[in-house]
Amino acid sequence: NRYALEFWENHLQENKSDAKAARDYLEKRGISIETQKTFHIGFAPDSWDAVMSLLKAKGADEKLIEASGLVSINEEKGRVYDRFRGRIMFPVLDIKGNAVAFGARILAQGEPKYLNSPETPAYIKGEHLYGFFQNKEKIRQKKSAILVEGYLDLIALYQFGIRTCVASLGTAFTEQQAKLISRTARKVVLNYDGDKAGIKAARRAIETLLAQDVELEVLILPDGQDPDDFIRANGFEAYKNQYKKNVLSFLQFVLEDAERTHKLSSPKEKAEAIADLLPVLSAIKNPVSKRDAFDQTMSFLRVEDQILKRDLWKTVKLGTKFEAQTVRQQVARATQARMTEAEHILLELLIYDEELREIILPQLEETDYESLATAEIFRSLLALREIGSKVTSENLLELVSDDVAASDFVAVLLMSEAARQPDEAIDDVLQKAEKNVIALRKMAINEKILETSQKLYFAEQNGDTDLLNQLVMQQIELEKNKRSLDQKIIGG
């Protein structure tokens, strides 16, 4: 590996004509000669036997060459040839600075874009961190590290003066890598790509790092950008400001991710979110921190059933493995959807009264019903009105057929009777309906106030003054709207 590293590095730096495209590529990305030398970046010529011939000339045994990961073997044709050809080479160094593997980026058209060393006697995937050797002293001084995904992410940050980075080499972050980083850093900032795959990878890395009892934060850059793209386009100060303004605690990150990927008003999806979050909570080492995170999670997900909370805490506290399906069923049973009195009364009135529907349905806002157990019934009534269709038991049940709970609610509602006859005055029924619309609107505002309170807590924890002020203003406005609705109820 040392011979190959020196050969490729020299090939890049000695102005070889076939390496010009590689030098241009690195220059375009703003990677200085000094940084290239620090990371021993090289270029593998587009040759079938350049490295193999070099190793043979150095007296390397043929079997040793074949086991090195530097060559590939075509058993069918009985040929051995260079594995890396026409690629920029990024050596992976162990903690002593020895090259144990290589990552290689193709310059011309072709696949794969990145080609990595296979596992060898000297290299086991998931045991090394790219850039750790170069940055370990600064990480040790700061007791803090930034974890990124790729070679170029790390090199770009290094180029801009950030010398506490390590990269997980594009593989799933492992327990061995977490142990390596935790020996020198007490705090880790996860800065993976902001796309779906990066967020998913960050989510998995969190569990692995929590097991090492490190302080953990997550930075997701705007518009799905990776650290390389962002810092080259915006510079060091912009990157630093992103950290100051947008870094999240690991708990806030996983809770916001759960909210983004699950419809938490649905008992089924809430159950899935809880099952997804329990491994994260179980991985927390400190018992006080674990309990605090558990309580925040239950509050965030609106889990109020005391027996369920007790059982879930037992699972988290013991840190034992559990069946996700069992947890989902357990949560789903405890959080079964229920109709509130206001939605029950309002829907009973609306189902049987076309004239009332024509007055009330246009007044409804989506926020009035979107988090209710009966949301699909409200949507169905609005859809039937939109197409000018009558409300019958058949078409109503058909529209809500995908929602088991809503289907059950429709059956219950259809057991009631009309509140008035067609020739009776609508005044009393209308007043009753409007009163319950206001009650639903007030419930929605209370939900929003609770959500804002949770965000306020996280903003305070993160010291985000701008967001804190913004949320306080939102809270004041919501309380004002709530008082206004209270006045309407009193006036009614």
C-alpha positions, 0 to 999 in steps of 0.5 A: 500500500505504501508503494502504491500511495507514493506512486500515485501521489508522485504521478499527480504531483510530477505534472504527468500529462495524463494526470492533468484532468485530475489536477484541473478537477482538484483545482476547480474544487479549490483543493490546494497543493498543500491539502493534496499532500496532507491527504496524500491524494494521488492519481492512478494512470489508466493502465492495466498493470502500472501498480502490478509492475511496480510491486513486482519490481519491488520484489513483492510476492505474487500471492501478496499482491493478489491479497493486497486489494490493489489488483483484481483477478479475472479467474475465467481468463486467468488475468491479474490487473490493476484495480484502480485505473484513471481515478483520483486516489484518496488513501485511508490511513490508520491511526499510525498513518499507514495506508490501509485502503483507498477510495477512488473517484473516476474522472471520465464517464463510467461506473462506479463513480467511487470505487473502494478497496475490498477488505484485506488482511490489513483493512476491515471495513467499518474500523477506520475513519477517513481524516482521523490521522490528520485531524486527531490532535486537533480533535483531542484538543477541542474534545469535539469532532464533526462527522461527515460522510464522504472524502470530499466533504471532509477535505472541503471543510479541512481546506476552509480551516475546519480541522476537527472532521472525520468521515465515515467512508460512505459505509454505515457508521459502525460501533468500531468507528464510534469507539474510535471517535469517542476516545478523543472527542466527548462531543460529536456533530453529525453533518451528513448530507441533507437529502433523504438518504443522508438523514436516514444514515444520520438517524442510524449513526445516532444510535451507534454514537449514543452507546458511547455516551458522547454529547451529540448534535446534528447539523442538516444544511439547507436545500439538501446540500452536503458540506462540500457543496455548501462550504465551497459555495458559501464559505466558512462564515456561512457554515459557522452561522449554519451551526450557530442557528440550525444545529439540533440536539440529537433528540430534537432531530429524531423527534422532528424527523418522526413528525415529518415522516409520520402523521402523528394524529393517526394512532397507527402512524404514532405507534410506528413513530414510537417503535422507531424512536425506542431504540434511540432512547434505549441507547442513551447511557446516562440514566437521568438523560435517558429518563428526561429524553423519554419524558420529552418524547412522550410529551412530544408524541402526546402519549398520555396513557399512564399504563402505556407510558409505564410499560414503554419506560420499562422497555427503554430503561432495561435497554433490552431488544424488543419486537417493533411489531409488539410495540406498535400493537401495544401503542395502537391499542392504547391510542385508539382513535376516539371522537370528541363530543364536539366532533360527534355532535357536529357530524351528527347534525351535518350528515342528515341536514343538507341545508346546514351543510351548505352553511357550515362546510364552507366555514370550515378550515382544514386546521379545524379537523385535520388532526381529529380522529374523524378527519376523513369523514369531514373530508368526505362531506366536503368532497361530496359537496364539491361534486354536488352528490347527496350524502348517503350511508353508501357513498360516505362509507365508500369514501372512508373505506381506507380508514378503519376507525372512520368507517366505524365512526360513520356506522355509529353516526348513522345510528342517530336521527336527524335533529330537525325535520326539513320544514322546521326552522334551522336557527337552533340547529345552526347555533348548535353547529356553530358552537361546536365548530368553535369548540373544534377550532379551539381544540386545534389552537390548543394543539398548536399551543402545545406544539409551539411550547415544545419548539420553545423548549428546544429553541431555549435548549439550543440557545436560538434567540431568533427562533425563541422570539419568533415562537413567543410571538406565535404563542401570543398570537395563538393565545389571542385567537383562543381568547377571541373564540372564548368570547364567541362562545360566551356571546353565543 
